[in-house]
Amino acid sequence: MSPSLDELRKFVAPEVLFGEDARALCGAYAERIGMRRVLVVTDPGVIAAGWVSPVIDDLASHGIETMVFSDISPNPRSAQVSAGAAVFSAERCSAIVAVGGGSPMDCAKGIGVVASNGGHVLDYAGVDRVAVPMPPFICVPTTAGTGADVSQFAIITDEQNHAKAGLISKSLVPDLALVDPIMLTTMDPELTAATGTDALVHAVEAYISNGAWEMTDDLALAAMRIIPRALPACCSNSEDRESQRAMALASLNAGLAFSNASLGAVHALAHALGGQLDAAHGECNALLLGPVMRRNLKHVAPERAALMADALGIEGSDLANRIPAWFDAFALELGIEAHNRGAGITEAEFERIARTASMDACMATNPWRPDVADLVEMLHDALD
Ligand SMILES: [Fe+2]
């Protein structure tokens, strides 16, 4: 008798090395997994912060040649993936090391997919469409929140359609994540707030996802216990090592949770909105979290909402209103405000964003299925 597919759950994770100075082991691990000629994928900000040269030197000391590709913007575009894949092939690279935040890591995943499978990165948008595994791939994250260092996801901007395309495949999970909290010391408070809120949204959406199960619940709740205290502390003091370590761990927990339980309407809308506004992913998430959860919590079992509130440190009754209000207040505490951004968006554009979001792969695991009108309402609540 074959098992019911509805009853089965799976869990995919890379090897993770966690702790201060983990980055210094990149060369040793790269040698161990057979890397010889590496494309280092990064961006100009990470190079300026001084994180790339030591990694290159370390790889060289283990006999590994490197080429650097850094022509990557926030919200990496498909053309940047194509350019990186062309360098990978012209330089006869055989492995990838990403050093940076979500943009370089996602772009590196796209480069790896094209290097192994050919064609254009957007050919692989969707779920389980990457047939051939990526080349050997190490991530060294410089932010805490994106989860790209452990996840099956990559988000690439489709610049023709002003939208973001999601690639979701086991092939995108790195071979190794070197999670080093020291790398968080060069983030400014705005980047810390935006990326840290992304981690919070990963935990929340993974927890209420239709794909959630015991393993992802524990990881999501663990992240929710950490972030309310550690994230404001990281934003106000870039030398707070204890809080930085806590946020690196929260990002890891939330990343593993969402990679395996998937996400929901906050991310679906944030992808569509980010494509339209070219705004930071974490910022879009922060603005949308309260308004979307005001609707989503009506479809979450009260005992599960209570566990979530407990993890976040929210007390009292009427959790269906109290939890979204807490999310709104938390975004404000972190300095993330809409500033009437909806004013520049026409009603037709609101509808187009909502329609794009309704087709996003993340919508499949939202606890209920909002229609376009529901999504337009959420966008107005978030942006007006
Ligand atoms: Fe995210």
Residues whose N, C-alpha, C, O or C-beta is under 5 A from the ligand:
A	BS01	LIG	T146 D198
